[in-house]
């Protein structure tokens, strides 16, 4: 890290370190092994697990498309990583091919230097994610965006892995918006209205999951020429309809209508992977019972003990007079059943 650090407390307060410690271990989050602090130089180094390459390096210069099973597997793991970080109150803010690492068929999300707490107060930093993967709410507002920006970026990455070309390669902010409108069309005025105006302070909803109602417009004009949009399918005709529906759900202009990571994981596009995971888990549990018969016995003992407890409760309803007579004496002496 290029930043100069004065103390170990300064190091431990870094968002990236705090985020990785909170999120690890997870199969789709880059593992942080060690933090090295050179007090004399004021330098910090993060020692993470070694991966083969990033997604950009994987697709750079390729001519033949990746098999759709491999593409599906990569996107499933990316959605699992986003679901995990969002559930833990963090959003990444810089999801792009260079920050998604792979090792054979394993995918891990890395570089949490730009991450932020979902529950922190808006507005956020305006220029945070790389422009090509920046969601409309990041382009058109003064920092009023939410964790849904990660989903937009993931949708752009989805297209890029499938086609080997960026979806919205804008040369500046205005060109970026123009390229978005070329593909998905100009949004309805009511959506632009939510971007353009901010509610009064006394009526602002501070729920971090309610996004566009907090937006106020930037200097950019909202008088966009009406465009229908070319769509995605003409550029990747070999992709399945299920993959296209998921991709469109991830790049919804209105973040309130955009799919979340948990919903994406339940999409029909990932049905086979979900079933395979479920079957693998079932087999794993059976193998554990075969290798550890005592675990099976203990499960049986727990079931028997519960049955005994129910029988005991029934017997208490029909206590003999003798037992009822001795109960107060036992309580006075601190006796227990």
N, C-alpha and C positions, 0 to 999 in steps of 0.2 A: 504494500500500500504506500502511496506517495505522501499521504498526510503525515504530519509530525505529531507524535503522541508524547504527552508529558508524564503520564502515570499509568499504572495498571488499571486504575478505575476508569480513566479515559478510554482505555482499550475495551474494557468490559461493557462500556456504555454504547459501543458501536452497534448500530441496528443490525448489521449483517451478522455479527457474532451472536447477538441476542436471538435473532431469528433462527439461525442454524442450530443453536442449542435447544431452542424450543421445538423445532421441527424434526430434529434427529432423535431416534433413527426412523427412517421411512425408506422403503425400497426405491422410491422415485424422487428422492431429495438427495443432493450431493452430500456426502458424509464429511463432516468437519472432524479431523483427527486431533489437531493440536493448534494452539495459538502461541506463536513465539514473539516475545516482546524484547527488543534491544533497547534498554533504558538509556544507554549512553547516546545512541544514535537517534532515539525517538522513533524507531521503525518497528513495524509489525508485519509478520508474515503468517498467513493462514495455510495450514497444511491440510489439504483435502485428499480424498481418494483419487487414484489415477484412473482416468477414462480414456477411451481410444481416440475420440474425436468429437466435434460438435456437429450439429445438423447441417450447418452451412458447409463444412468440409465434406460431409457425406454426399451432398447433392451437387457440389461444385464440379462442373465439367462433365457430369453424367449425361448420357444420351438416352439410354433405355430407362423407362419409368420403373420405380420400385414395385415389387409385387404388392397387390392391394392388401394381402394378409399382413405384410410387414408394415405398410402404412397404417393399417387399422391398429396394429399392436403398438406402434409408436404413439399414435394419438390417444389411445386408451390410457397409456402410462402418463402422458402429459396431462390429461384430464384428471387422473388420480392424484398427481402431484398438486394441481391447482385446487382440487377439492380439499386436500389435506391442509394446505396453507390457509385457505379461506376459512375452514372450520376452526383453525387455530388463531383466527383474528388478524391475519397478515395478508396483504396483497403485494405482488412482486413488482409491478410497474415497469418492467423492462423485459417482457417475454419476447424473445426473438431467436432465430436459428443459432446464433453464436452462443447463447446462454443455455441451450438445451444440449446436454452431453449424452453420448451413447457409448456403450461397450458391448459389442455384438448385438444382441436383441434387447439389451437393458437400456432404458432411457432414464435420465435424471435431470432435474431442473437445478441450475446453479446460478451463481452471481446474484446474491441478495443485497447488493450494495445500494439499490434504489428502493428497497421494500419499505412499506409503511403499515402502521396499524389501521385496521378497518375502522376502529372506533375513535381514531383521532379526529380532531375538529377540522372541517373544511374552512377555507380553500387550501388546497395543496399546492406544491410547486407545479408551475405550468409546464415547463419544458423538461419532461422527465423521460418518457419512453422514446425509443428511436422512432423517427418520424414515420417511416413506412408502416409501422405496427401501432401507430397512435390512433386511438378511438376518436370518433367525432366529438364526444363530450370533452376530450382533452384538447382538441383543436379549436373548439368554438366557445369555450368558457374560460374564466380566470381561475382555473384550478378546482372546479366543482365536478369531480368525477369520483367513481367508487371502484370497488374490486372488480366490477364488470368489465373494466378496461382490459384486464388480463384475458378474459374470454375472447374479446375482439382480437387481441394480439394472437391468441392461440388459433383462431380461425384463419388469420392471415398466414400463420406458419403452416397450417393444414394445407392450404392451397399451394404454398411454396414447395412443400415436400412432394406433393402430387404432380406439380407441373415443372419444377426446377426454376420457376420465375417468381419474383415478388408480385403480390396481388395489387398493391397500391404504391408504386415507386415514385412518389411525388418529389419534385425538386425543391419545393418550399411549401409553406403551410397552405397557401391558396391553391397551388397545384395539387397538393395532397387531397384537399376537399373535392376538387374538380375530378380527380381520378376515382374517388369513391363514388361520386354521382354518376360517372360514366358507366360504372359496373352495376351498382344497385339502385340507381335512380335518385332523383331529388326527393327528400322526405316530405310528407304532408306539412302544411303550415303549422298545424297544432304542435308538431314535434319541434320545429324550429322556434316556435313561440316559447316553449319550455326552456330551450337553450338561451333565448334572448333576454328573458326577464327573470329577475330574482324576486321571490316573495318578500313581503315586509317582515321586519325582524320579529314582530309579535306573532306571525303566523307561519314562521319557518319550521318545517319538520326536521328535527335534529337526528332522526333515525338514519344511521349511516347507510342503510340498505335502500333508502328512498333517494334516488339520484337526481333526476333532472329538475325537479321542482326547486332545487337550490341554485340553479344555474343563472348566471348573468352573462351578458354578451361581452365579447371582446371587441377590439377595434374592427375586426373583419366584418364586412357587409353581409347581411343575410338575404340580399336580393339575388338569389341564385337562379339562373335560367332553368326552366323546367326540363328535365330529362327523364326518359323512361328507364334507361339503364340496359346495358347489353346482357347482363347476367353472367354467371360463372361458367355454365355448362358448355358454351361454344369454345372455350379455351381448354377444357379438359373433358372431351367427349367420351373418353373411356371409363370415367369414374361412375360408380353405381349411383342410383337414385338415393339410396339411404345415406351415402356419404355426402351427397349434395345437399340433402335436407338438413343434415347436421351442420354443414359448413354455413349455410344460409342462417341457421338459428344462432350461430356464433357471431355472425357479423350483422346482426340487427342494428339498425341505425339508433333506435331508441334503446338505451341500456335497460330500461324497465321492462322491455319486451325481449331482451336478449336472454338466452338460456344461461343457466349457471352450471358450474362444473358438476355438481351432484346430479342435476337433470341430464346433462350430457352423457354421464356414465350409464344412465338408464335408457339411452337412445337405442332404437333397433339396430343401428349400425354396429353396436358392440355386443349384440345378443350372443354370438358364438363364444366370445371371450368370457362373458359372464358365466355361461353354462360350463365352460371348461374350468374356470376358477372354482365353481361350486363343486364339480365332480372331483377336482384335485383335493379340495378341502375335506370332502367326504372320505376319500381314500386315505388321506393323511390321518384322519381321526381313527379309522379302522386299523391302520398300521400301528398307531400308538397303543391301541387296546391289545393287539396281538403281542407287541414287544413288552408291554407293561401289564400283565394280567392282574397285578395287584390293584391297578387303577380301575379295572373293570369290577373287581370284588368290592372296592371301596364305594363305587357307584351303587352296587347292589346293597351294601350295608346302609348307605344313606337312605335308599328307598325303604328298606326294612325298618329303619329307625323311625322314619316318618309314619309308617303304618302303625308301629308300636305306640307312637305318640298319640295317634288318633284313637287307638283302642284305650289308651290310658285316660284320655279326656272323656270318653264315653263312660268309663268305670267311675270316674269322679262324680258323675251325675247320680250314681246309685250308691253312695257311701253308706257304710253301716253306722248305727248310732255310736258304736265304740270309737270309730275313727273321728267322728265329729266331736266327740267328747274330749279326745286327747289333743286336738288341733290347737286350742289356745295355749295349752301348757308348752307345746313345742315352740310356738311363736315367742313365748316369754323367755325361753331358754336359748333363743336364737337358732332353734333347730331348722333343718332344711329337708325337703323331700328329694 
